Amino acid sequence: ELEQKLKADLLKDPLTANFFQQNQSNQIFLEKRADGSVQFVSSSGQSLILEKSSIHCSKAIQLFDFCHDNQVNLTVLRPNAVTFNS
């Protein structure tokens, strides 16, 4: 499935993988930012920004758009974000 492939690709990035390792027991959200980058936000308060020029940013945007288009992984807690469960 496309969603799982995009998540797996994102977790190949060492920075992203490390962020998820540090936040295993927290809820993680994916948000688009106004400058074209994306950020992962943890319920712990930590965040990780993927710059617009990063290949991983484009994959994250694909995942975000897929979730919105298919109405999956949406949350009322953060209306402009999708949940990310690895």
Order of alpha helices (4+ residues) and beta strands (2+ residues): alpha-alpha-beta-beta-beta-alpha-beta
